Amino acid sequence: MNNERQYLVLLAPVVSEKSTMQTQAANQYAFRVARDATKAEIKSAVEKLFQVNVLSVQTLNYDGKPKRMGRQQGRRSAWKKAYVRLAQGNSIDFGIA
């Protein structure tokens, strides 16, 4: 994977109550990723950007939900989430206070 692609694969960390619990319990981090990203690309991007060892990657595809604003009907965008399990002793610091 080229250097530009690894910056396009990971879009943002998912910071929620569930992802925080997963980090503490299983050393597993959640990321919002590109919809066309594969597990191998996600693993490679996390290892290169954060200098950690990745054990496994699990992905989830979310469909966009239909939403209404008055009489206007729209749809939220579909997106993809990845759970990345790190090796023992590795961690990622996002710098969120």
Helices and strands as residue ranges (DSSP letters): H 3-9, E 10-13, H 17-26, E 28-33, H 39-50, E 54-62, E 66-69, E 72-75, E 79-86
